[in-house]
Amino acid sequence: MKKENVLFLLLAVITVICIMSIGVAVAERSIVIALLALIGIVIALFLGISLRKKVTEASE
């Protein structure tokens, strides 16, 4: 497995964990956990998109 694929897998797992933590935040009625989860999702998605851009530019 290439290094980039491992990074994409790691970012996907982190994003899924953050999405699941939103469910926990709803169950616990905690706004703090929900906000941290949303920030985690945005950061993971931003890193994934920027990494994808670098990989496609490097392959051209």
N, C-alpha and C positions, 0 to 999 in steps of 0.2 A: 504494500500500500504506500502510495506516495505521501510525502510530508504534507502537501497541501490537503490531501483527502483526510488525513488524520486531524488536521486543524478544523476542516469543515465539519467533521463528525463531532469534535469536541464542542464547537460553537452550537451545533444543533442540539446536543445534549444539554448544554447550559441553558439554551432558550426554552427547551421543554421543561426543565426543572423550574425555571422562572414562571412559566405558564401554570404549572401545577401549584406553585406557591401562591398564585392568585386565588386558587380554590381554597387553599388553607386560610388565606387572609379573609375570604368571605365567611368561612366557617367560624373563624375566631373573631370576626367583626373588627379587624385591625386595619386601619388606614395606613399605618406605617409599613406593614409587611406588603400591602398592595402597591404602595408607591415604590418601595425598594424593588419589588418584582418587575414593575413596569420600567424602571430605570435599567434593570438588568437585561430585559428584553430589548430595549432600544440599543443599548451598548453592544450586545451580542449580534444583533442584526446589522448594525452599522459596521462592526468589524468583519462580519461575513461578506457584506457587499463590497467593502473596500478590498478585502483579500481576493475576492472573485475578480475584481477589476484589475488588480495587479497580476494575477495569474493569466488572464486573457491577454493583457498587454505584453506580458513576457513571452507568450507563445506565438505572437504574431511576428 
